[in-house]
Amino acid sequence: MLIRHTAALAALLLLGTAPLAQAADKPTDPQIAHIAYTAGVIDVEAAKQALKKSKNKEVLAFAKDMVRDHEAVNVQALDLVKKLKVTPEDNATSKALTKAAAEERAKLAKLKGAAFDKAYVDNEVAY
């Protein structure tokens, strides 16, 4: 989890240190900012789903940590992009992440109990 936070923050830090022009096939700084922010939002949404569905104390504790940590990272990310005067820009990658996350939440919504808990945790580990 810390690795993902660090990776997202590192991606945002690149915004201030990448003055060279990007190649056409690489995301721009505003797009990278949006991708990193989107990833955090996806984790928060999944965790909130877990908080509603799970009864497992460990899963609930994990989900609470995910909400707290990812909301905090997203606040820091937004503060950074404001400071750098970068406006996050939606893009194909962030749209694909959002679509895949919605599909996964729909699958998880059909599960209950231990099956939900396992699928939620497995998804978070894979993500």
C-alpha positions as CSV (number, residue, x, y, z in Angstrom):
1,M,0.0,0.0,0.0
2,L,2.8,2.4,0.9
3,I,4.4,1.6,-2.5
4,R,1.3,2.6,-4.4
5,H,1.1,5.9,-2.4
6,T,4.8,6.5,-3.1
7,A,4.4,5.7,-6.8
8,A,1.4,8.0,-7.1
9,L,3.2,10.8,-5.3
10,A,6.4,10.2,-7.4
11,A,4.4,10.5,-10.6
12,L,3.0,13.8,-9.4
13,L,6.5,15.0,-8.4
14,L,7.6,14.4,-12.0
15,L,5.3,17.2,-13.0
16,G,7.7,19.7,-11.6
17,T,10.8,18.1,-13.0
18,A,9.9,17.1,-16.5
19,P,10.2,20.3,-18.6
20,L,11.2,18.4,-21.7
21,A,8.5,17.8,-24.3
22,Q,6.8,14.4,-24.0
23,A,6.7,12.0,-26.9
24,A,3.3,11.6,-28.6
25,D,2.8,8.2,-27.2
26,K,3.5,9.1,-23.6
27,P,1.1,10.8,-21.2
28,T,1.6,14.5,-20.5
29,D,2.1,15.9,-17.0
30,P,-1.6,16.9,-16.7
31,Q,-2.6,13.4,-17.8
32,I,-0.2,11.7,-15.3
33,A,-1.7,13.9,-12.6
34,H,-5.2,12.7,-13.5
35,I,-4.1,9.0,-13.6
36,A,-2.6,9.2,-10.2
37,Y,-5.6,11.0,-8.7
38,T,-8.0,8.5,-10.4
39,A,-6.1,5.6,-8.9
40,G,-6.6,7.0,-5.5
41,V,-10.3,7.7,-6.0
42,I,-10.7,4.1,-7.3
43,D,-9.2,2.7,-4.1
44,V,-11.4,4.9,-1.9
45,E,-14.6,3.8,-3.8
46,A,-13.6,0.2,-3.5
47,A,-12.9,0.6,0.2
48,K,-16.2,2.3,0.8
49,Q,-17.9,-0.6,-0.8
50,A,-16.1,-3.0,1.5
51,L,-17.1,-0.9,4.5
52,K,-20.7,-1.4,3.5
53,K,-20.6,-5.1,2.7
54,S,-18.0,-6.7,4.9
55,K,-18.4,-8.0,8.4
56,N,-14.8,-9.2,8.7
57,K,-12.9,-7.0,11.3
58,E,-9.6,-7.3,9.4
59,V,-11.2,-6.4,6.0
60,L,-13.0,-3.5,7.6
61,A,-9.8,-2.2,9.2
62,F,-8.0,-2.5,5.9
63,A,-10.8,-0.7,4.1
64,K,-10.7,2.1,6.7
65,D,-7.0,2.4,6.2
66,M,-7.4,2.6,2.4
67,V,-10.0,5.4,2.7
68,R,-7.9,7.4,5.1
69,D,-4.6,6.9,3.3
70,H,-5.8,7.4,-0.3
71,E,-8.0,10.4,0.6
72,A,-4.9,12.0,2.3
73,V,-2.7,11.3,-0.7
74,N,-5.3,12.8,-3.1
75,V,-5.4,15.9,-1.0
76,Q,-1.6,16.2,-1.2
77,A,-1.7,15.5,-4.9
78,L,-4.3,18.2,-5.5
79,D,-2.3,20.7,-3.4
80,L,0.8,19.8,-5.5
81,V,-0.9,20.3,-8.8
82,K,-2.3,23.6,-7.7
83,K,1.1,24.7,-6.5
84,L,2.6,23.7,-9.9
85,K,-0.3,25.3,-11.8
86,V,-1.1,22.0,-13.5
87,T,-4.7,21.2,-14.4
88,P,-5.2,17.4,-14.3
89,E,-6.5,16.2,-17.7
90,D,-8.7,13.1,-18.3
91,N,-7.2,10.7,-20.7
92,A,-7.5,7.2,-22.1
93,T,-5.7,5.6,-19.2
94,S,-7.7,7.3,-16.5
95,K,-10.9,6.5,-18.4
96,A,-9.9,2.8,-18.7
97,L,-9.0,2.6,-15.0
98,T,-12.4,4.1,-14.1
99,K,-14.3,1.7,-16.4
100,A,-12.4,-1.4,-15.1
101,A,-13.0,-0.3,-11.5
102,A,-16.7,0.2,-12.1
103,E,-16.9,-3.3,-13.6
104,E,-15.0,-4.8,-10.6
105,R,-17.3,-3.0,-8.1
106,A,-20.3,-4.4,-10.0
107,K,-18.8,-8.0,-9.7
108,L,-18.1,-7.4,-6.0
109,A,-21.6,-6.1,-5.4
110,K,-22.9,-9.6,-6.3
111,L,-20.8,-11.3,-3.6
112,K,-21.4,-11.8,0.1
113,G,-19.5,-12.8,3.2
114,A,-16.1,-14.5,2.8
115,A,-16.4,-14.6,-1.0
116,F,-16.7,-10.8,-1.1
117,D,-13.9,-10.3,1.4
118,K,-11.5,-12.5,-0.6
119,A,-12.4,-10.9,-3.9
120,Y,-12.0,-7.4,-2.5
121,V,-8.6,-8.1,-0.9
122,D,-7.4,-10.0,-4.0
123,N,-8.4,-7.1,-6.2
124,E,-6.7,-4.5,-4.0
125,V,-3.5,-6.6,-3.9
126,A,-3.6,-7.0,-7.7
127,Y,-4.4,-3.3,-8.3
